[in-house]
Amino acid sequence: MRVFVFIVSSLLFTSFWLPTSAEQCGTQAGGVVCPGGLCCSKWGWCGTTSDYCCEGCQSQCNCPSGRRAGILRGGGGDMDEINSEKAFDKILGQKPYGL
């Protein structure tokens, strides 16, 4: 029992002691810029995904070229505009039956 209490106490202490990777930035943090070139999201947190770097990004925005406003460019349309019937049948033919 003592070992269990020691392990739990150590984990709790470590989790509170270690710094977190999320840092505040932008207007929410007095104009602070993210370290290491990370993007500053519209919510004022540093990160690297499109949630941080695209729509509403405050600084160091590196939105992937295929992304706009946090969604893929293009969109809409029927599946037959994306994949031809021939391509779909080829993919379907590779699927083992019974799955």
Secondary structure, DSSP 4 states (H G I P E B T S, - for coil): -HHHHHHHHHHHHHHHHSPPS--B-BGGGTTBPPGGG-EE-TTSBEESSHHHHSTT--BS----TTEETTEESS--S-HHHHS-HHHHHHHHHTSPTT-
